[in-house]
Amino acid sequence: MEIALTMLLAFFLPLAGAAAAGKSPGFYLQFPPKTPDLPHAPFSWPVFVGLALFILAATAPLVLRFFRGRGRAGARGPAGPFPWWGCAGLAAGAAAWGVAWSRFPWMGELQAHTFTPLWLSFILVVNAVLHRRTGRSPLLSETRRFLLLFPASAAFWWSFEYLNRFVGNWRYVGGREFGAGEYFLFATLPFSTVLPAVLSVRELILSCPGFDAAFRDWRRFSPWRPRAAAATALLFACAGLLGVGFAPDLVYPLVWVAPPLLLLSLAALRGRPHALSGIAGGDWRGFCASSAAALFCGFFWEMWNSGSATKWVYDVPYVDAFRLFEMPLLGYAGYLPFGILCAQVGGWLIETTPRTEEKSSTTGRK
């Protein structure tokens, strides 16, 4: 229910905001999508400094906790051999990286399609590292659930492409024009790798003893009136999505904040567990691992994008400066709430998909 309602609100509220601002809703429904050429606000030092201080205040305690708390970690268990399929992933990733960053004319047709093999290789390697560390990985241990992440991820990222039509913060350059069918296919394939990549890295981070020691038992945090806090968060998220259509330059960061707030607040109002539930008991592992995983993947997304012939570029109001690759430095903060959203969607898939192993064991008992 939370997923369906979140998708409906994320679709209709920005349209309503755009209509209230006198904009034509039809523009945002074109396909293939056309990123609007919006006249964004120029760089502003007060906004940059204020936002930077806010991000620092929010993240510094977590970073300090990690470095202070990881010393209590126990000894790591014996590592197994690195699987052969991880080596194959490394080789395939290196080949795709070479094609993506080369400029040989005969590779021109391939260079528009390197994102998918790069990230499939990345996913394979992360699962191989996890398998070496722990003896298991989502790819092998929960294959059905893991494979379902790919189509879910495609729909998931298409929703962000839709929201970007209102704010115009990124656009794609260097590729040829595609018809509607080709565009849908060639975009859906790379979009399908987002959730598997982030959630695989999340599992890898959670397997680290130092991370576990730092965040398993920390500060307990719970709102005084949880249902009232959830209702307030829900109203704020809805207002933010309206604002995305009405005044995009002012509220564009809420493209990354409003969707996870919607899902979390709806789950909390129904009394269901969610990606932040552990914090009430002092367990910050899920929260921190989800954000760190998205940020880690974000670094590789932006790095591989920066040298590619077909890529995306950014135009961000007020803080468009000090770029790391194509991304303005403060833009990386958007990956932190994005990771929470990935974890929440992944958790929903886990709830709704039975384990292959459970089904097999049940069949064996009959």
C-alpha positions in Angstrom: 0.0 0.0 0.0 2.7 2.5 0.9 4.5 2.0 -2.4 1.4 2.5 -4.5 0.3 5.6 -2.5 3.8 7.1 -2.7 3.9 6.6 -6.4 0.5 8.2 -6.9 1.4 11.2 -4.7 4.8 11.6 -6.4 3.1 11.6 -9.8 0.1 13.9 -9.2 1.4 16.4 -6.6 4.2 17.9 -8.8 1.7 18.2 -11.7 -0.7 20.0 -9.4 2.0 22.3 -8.3 3.0 23.1 -11.9 -0.7 23.7 -12.8 -1.0 26.1 -9.8 2.0 28.0 -11.2 0.3 28.3 -14.6 2.5 25.8 -16.3 1.2 23.3 -18.8 1.0 19.8 -17.3 1.2 18.3 -20.8 4.9 19.2 -21.1 5.8 16.9 -18.2 4.1 13.9 -19.7 5.9 13.9 -23.1 7.7 10.7 -24.0 10.6 10.5 -24.7 11.1 13.0 -21.9 12.5 16.4 -22.6 14.4 17.9 -19.7 13.3 21.5 -19.4 15.8 24.2 -20.1 15.0 26.1 -16.9 16.7 29.4 -16.0 18.2 28.3 -12.7 19.3 30.7 -10.0 23.0 31.6 -9.9 25.5 30.4 -7.4 25.0 31.9 -3.9 27.6 31.9 -1.2 25.1 32.3 1.7 23.1 29.3 0.4 26.2 27.2 -0.2 27.7 27.9 3.2 24.3 27.4 5.0 23.6 24.1 3.3 27.2 22.9 3.8 27.0 23.6 7.5 23.7 21.8 7.8 25.1 18.8 6.0 28.2 18.8 8.2 26.1 19.1 11.4 24.0 16.1 10.3 26.8 13.8 9.2 29.8 14.7 11.5 28.4 12.8 14.5 28.0 9.6 12.4 31.5 9.8 11.0 33.0 10.5 14.4 31.0 7.6 15.9 32.3 5.2 13.2 36.0 6.1 13.8 35.6 6.0 17.6 33.4 2.9 17.8 35.0 0.5 15.3 37.8 -0.2 17.7 35.5 -2.5 19.7 35.0 -4.8 16.7 35.8 -8.5 17.2 38.2 -10.5 15.1 37.1 -11.1 11.6 36.4 -14.7 10.6 38.6 -16.6 8.1 38.0 -15.4 4.6 37.2 -17.8 1.8 38.6 -17.8 -1.7 37.5 -15.1 -4.1 35.0 -16.8 -6.5 35.7 -17.2 -10.2 32.6 -15.3 -11.2 33.9 -12.3 -9.2 37.1 -12.4 -11.4 34.9 -12.5 -14.5 33.0 -9.4 -13.2 36.3 -7.6 -12.7 37.4 -8.4 -16.3 34.0 -7.5 -17.8 34.0 -4.2 -15.8 37.5 -3.3 -17.0 36.5 -4.0 -20.6 33.3 -1.9 -20.3 35.2 0.9 -18.6 37.7 0.9 -21.4 35.0 1.2 -24.0 33.2 3.9 -22.1 36.2 6.2 -21.9 37.8 5.5 -25.2 37.3 7.6 -28.2 38.0 5.2 -31.1 35.5 5.9 -33.9 34.7 2.2 -34.3 33.5 2.1 -30.7 31.1 4.9 -31.1 27.9 2.8 -31.3 28.9 0.9 -28.2 29.7 3.9 -26.0 26.1 4.8 -25.6 25.4 1.5 -23.9 28.3 0.9 -21.5 26.5 1.9 -18.3 24.6 -1.4 -18.0 27.6 -3.7 -18.4 29.7 -1.5 -16.1 27.1 -1.8 -13.3 26.3 -5.4 -13.9 30.0 -6.1 -13.4 30.0 -3.8 -10.3 27.1 -5.8 -8.8 28.8 -9.1 -9.6 32.1 -8.0 -7.9 30.4 -6.6 -4.8 28.5 -9.9 -4.4 31.8 -11.8 -4.9 33.5 -9.7 -2.2 30.6 -10.3 0.2 30.7 -14.0 -0.6 34.4 -14.2 0.2 33.9 -12.3 3.5 30.8 -14.2 4.7 30.3 -17.3 2.6 27.0 -15.9 1.2 25.6 -13.2 -1.0 22.2 -12.0 -2.1 22.9 -13.0 -5.6 23.3 -16.7 -4.6 21.5 -17.0 -1.3 18.3 -15.1 -2.2 18.4 -15.3 -6.0 14.7 -14.9 -6.6 14.5 -11.8 -4.5 17.7 -10.4 -5.9 16.6 -10.7 -9.5 13.3 -9.0 -8.7 15.3 -6.0 -7.7 16.1 -5.3 -11.4 12.6 -4.7 -12.7 11.7 -2.9 -9.5 14.7 -0.7 -9.9 13.8 0.3 -13.4 10.4 1.5 -12.3 12.0 3.1 -9.2 14.4 5.2 -11.2 11.9 6.2 -13.9 10.1 8.0 -11.1 13.1 10.1 -10.5 13.5 10.9 -14.2 9.8 12.1 -14.1 10.5 14.3 -11.1 13.6 15.7 -12.8 11.3 17.1 -15.6 10.0 19.6 -13.0 13.4 20.7 -11.5 15.7 20.2 -14.6 18.8 19.4 -12.4 20.3 16.9 -14.9 20.2 16.2 -18.6 21.8 13.7 -20.9 24.2 14.7 -23.6 26.3 13.0 -26.2 23.8 10.4 -27.4 21.8 10.3 -30.6 18.1 10.8 -30.7 16.0 7.7 -30.0 12.4 6.9 -30.8 10.0 6.2 -27.9 10.5 2.4 -28.0 14.3 2.6 -28.2 14.5 5.2 -25.6 12.4 3.2 -23.1 14.5 0.0 -23.7 17.9 1.7 -23.6 17.1 3.7 -20.5 15.3 0.9 -18.6 18.3 -1.4 -18.9 20.7 0.8 -16.9 18.0 2.0 -14.6 17.4 -1.6 -13.6 20.9 -1.8 -11.9 20.4 1.0 -9.3 18.7 -1.0 -6.5 20.8 -4.1 -6.9 24.0 -2.0 -6.7 23.0 0.0 -3.7 21.5 -2.9 -1.7 24.5 -5.2 -2.5 26.9 -2.5 -1.2 24.6 -2.1 1.8 25.0 -5.8 2.6 28.7 -5.6 2.2 28.9 -2.6 4.7 26.8 -4.4 7.2 29.2 -7.4 7.1 32.1 -5.3 8.3 32.8 -5.9 12.1 34.0 -2.3 12.6 30.7 -0.9 11.3 28.7 -3.3 13.4 30.6 -2.4 16.5 30.2 1.3 15.9 26.4 1.4 15.2 24.8 -1.6 16.7 24.2 0.0 20.1 24.3 3.8 20.1 21.9 6.6 21.0 18.3 5.7 21.2 16.1 8.2 19.3 12.3 8.2 19.1 9.9 11.1 18.6 7.9 12.0 21.7 4.7 11.4 19.8 5.6 9.0 16.9 2.2 9.2 15.1 2.1 13.0 15.2 5.7 13.1 14.0 4.8 10.7 11.1 1.8 12.8 10.1 3.9 16.0 10.1 6.5 14.3 8.0 3.8 13.1 5.6 2.4 16.6 5.2 5.9 18.1 4.8 6.7 15.5 2.0 3.4 16.3 0.2 4.0 20.0 0.4 7.6 19.4 -0.9 6.3 17.5 -3.9 3.8 20.3 -4.6 6.6 22.8 -4.4 8.7 20.8 -6.9 6.2 21.7 -9.5 5.4 25.2 -8.2 8.8 26.6 -7.3 11.5 24.1 -8.3 14.5 26.3 -7.7 13.6 26.7 -4.0 12.7 23.2 -3.1 14.7 21.0 -5.6 16.5 19.1 -2.8 13.1 17.7 -1.8 13.2 15.5 -4.9 15.5 13.3 -2.8 14.0 13.9 0.6 10.2 13.8 0.0 9.9 10.2 -1.5 11.7 8.5 1.4 9.7 10.7 3.9 6.5 9.6 2.2 7.3 5.9 2.5 8.6 6.1 6.0 5.8 8.2 7.4 3.1 6.0 5.7 4.7 2.9 7.2 4.9 4.5 10.6 1.3 5.6 10.5 0.3 2.0 9.8 2.5 0.7 12.7 4.7 -1.2 10.3 8.5 -1.5 10.6 10.5 0.6 8.3 14.2 1.5 7.4 14.6 3.7 10.4 12.8 1.5 13.0 16.1 0.3 14.6 17.1 3.8 15.7 14.4 3.8 18.4 16.4 1.0 20.1 19.8 2.5 19.4 20.6 0.3 16.3 21.8 2.7 13.7 23.3 0.1 11.4 20.5 0.0 8.8 20.3 3.8 8.6 24.0 4.4 8.3 24.7 1.5 6.0 21.9 2.5 3.6 23.2 6.1 3.3 26.8 5.0 3.0 26.0 2.5 0.3 24.2 5.0 -1.9 27.1 7.5 -1.4 29.6 4.8 -2.3 27.7 3.9 -5.4 27.2 7.6 -6.2 31.0 8.1 -6.3 31.3 5.4 -9.0 28.2 6.6 -10.9 29.7 10.1 -11.1 33.3 8.9 -11.8 32.4 6.5 -14.6 30.0 9.1 -16.0 32.6 11.9 -16.1 34.7 10.2 -18.8 31.9 8.7 -20.9 31.0 9.9 -24.3 27.3 9.7 -23.5 26.6 11.0 -20.1 24.6 13.3 -17.8 25.5 16.8 -16.7 24.1 18.9 -13.9 22.6 22.4 -13.5 21.8 23.0 -9.8 20.5 26.2 -8.4 22.5 28.2 -5.8 25.3 25.6 -5.1 26.6 24.7 -8.6 30.3 24.9 -7.8 33.3 22.9 -6.6 32.5 19.9 -8.8 33.7 16.4 -8.1 33.4 14.9 -11.6 30.2 16.3 -13.1 28.4 16.6 -9.8 28.6 19.8 -7.6 30.1 18.8 -4.3 27.1 19.4 -2.1 25.0 17.4 -4.6 26.4 14.2 -3.1 24.4 14.8 0.0 21.3 13.8 -2.0 22.6 10.2 -2.0 22.2 10.0 1.8 18.3 10.1 1.9 18.3 8.2 -1.5 20.0 5.3 0.3 17.2 5.2 2.9 14.6 5.1 0.1 16.5 2.2 -1.6 16.5 0.3 1.7 12.8 0.9 2.3 11.9 -0.3 -1.2 14.2 -3.3 -0.8 12.6 -4.1 2.5 9.1 -4.1 0.9 10.3 -6.5 -1.8 11.7 -8.8 0.9 8.3 -8.8 2.7 6.3 -9.6 -0.5 8.7 -12.2 -2.0 9.0 -15.7 -0.5 12.4 -17.2 -0.2 13.4 -19.8 -2.7 15.0 -21.8 0.2 11.8 -21.6 2.3 9.7 -22.9 -0.6 12.1 -25.8 -1.2 12.2 -26.8 2.5 8.4 -26.7 2.7 8.1 -28.9 -0.4 10.6 -31.3 1.1 8.5 -31.8 4.3 5.3 -32.7 2.4 
